[in-house]
Amino acid sequence: MGRRSVPPHVGDGMVVRRVRIRAKDVVLLKGIVEASEGLAQVFAERGGDLTLAAPKGREAEFLGMIADLCRELGAMGVED
């Protein structure tokens, strides 16, 4: 029986954004996010399709980080 990807379940009180980047940049993005003092979590669904989630109390910081990373890594799409 094959395995299939299931979208992450993120609870209330969290801000969620989906980002599509090149698959080769996933490890870099994840490393940067994980080094950001617990700002966000990264869920990789497949290839460069990612879901990022952060507490609502840190929304401005979170969205700024996503904007910076997308500029640097050439994100192909960002969705609410």
PyMOL commands that set and color helices and strands:
alter all, ss='L'
color gray80, all
select helices_A, chain A and resi 23-34+56-73
alter helices_A, ss='H'
color red, helices_A
select strands_A, chain A and resi 14-20+41-46+49-55+77-79
alter strands_A, ss='S'
color yellow, strands_A
deselect
rebuild
show_as cartoon
